[in-house]
């Protein structure tokens, strides 16, 4: 949003008030109730609109304001509407691309498993336009991985070139292939060999991928048959994606809304969620995300499960350094740039949203260690973080000799081993 700079500086109080209103709108939208009257200055409304756009929830805010008959300043509503219409146009492009992908898979006899955003948009969201994304995540069996890639190539997709992890790591060790369309509006298709992948999952958990596949449930997308995760598996997968893969940072509020809507619109067996998370050794990460989703929008019937999954008190206190129910860990990412946008204060280039992220650099490893359930697995993760197994290092670096190990160790200590960039999902 191009906003004329104010003569009067924008204060933290203004910022916090904008956050409070935004959180109310999101919570009421998730629960399907109108929002009561809102009192805010024109500047606070403008910042609310800017924040909604930055966290990919413009459509949600716009629809909630319209449904609640709340009259924000005219220019704010115009900006929200324009962005909503833009998201609607993007949705049409996305659905056209999705139809081609499903048809290509169907032609090879492949029944894809949709998960994350691609599944949520068509199951738990009242309107798909409210779930923004620019990639499609598909879980493909080992035997179908090559045919699926060739099917996408025949309709104009190519292997994505821009990445920080080499192809041999993504397509081999982790069994993940990224395909990007060569025509406008197609976005990215990620073919996953594992629904939960990565070193953290591999070294610290006991996730049973085969049992997840046995519990898949039918899903209709674009009039064609597909599959998706069972509700309980989807809850745990989403929690691990938020807490571990994105370190409670990227697209945080949208992901929490996914969790709240999933739990609200699915018949969740909370006892089964707790038992499975404990058996898989992912109780802490699952608890953390579900507790935040409960605080944001309420999760009926989840309290007993949350009590069973809760970590020790000392770990809760350490996690609170990054995370609290109000979401300060999220908003601090935007405060500095918002302040420079809406005031005359120049932006300090050394203080960016990236530096404000709750788990950037070495701190991301601290968070990952805190999310591990058992001490023995913490030791294993630390050991593999410093001295990775030969197969993984060979896949990532192309060699596994002593110089390669020392170079990797230097990257790990400095917090630069961050893997490839994640897209919206």
Protein Blocks (a to p, Z undefined) as FASTA:
>chain_A
ZZdddfbdcdfklmmmmmmmmmmmmmmmmnopacddddddfklmmmmmmmmmmnopmmmm
mmmmmmnopacdfklmmmmmmmmmmmmmmmmmmmmmmmmmmmmmmmnopacddehjllmm
mmmpmblklmgcfbdcddddfklmmmmmmmmmmnopacdfbdcbdfklmmmmnopadddd
fbehklpadddfbfbgcjklmmmmccdfklmmmmpccddeehiacddddfklmmmmmmmm
mmmmnoomgomlmmmmmmmmmmmmpccdfklmmmmmmmnopmmmmmmmmmmmmmmnopgh
klmmmmmmpccfklmmmmmmmpcfkopmmmmmmmmmmmmmmmcbdcdfklcfklmpmbgc
jllmmmmmmmpmbfklmmmmmmmmmmccfklmmmmnopacfklmmmmmmmmmnopanoja
dddZZ
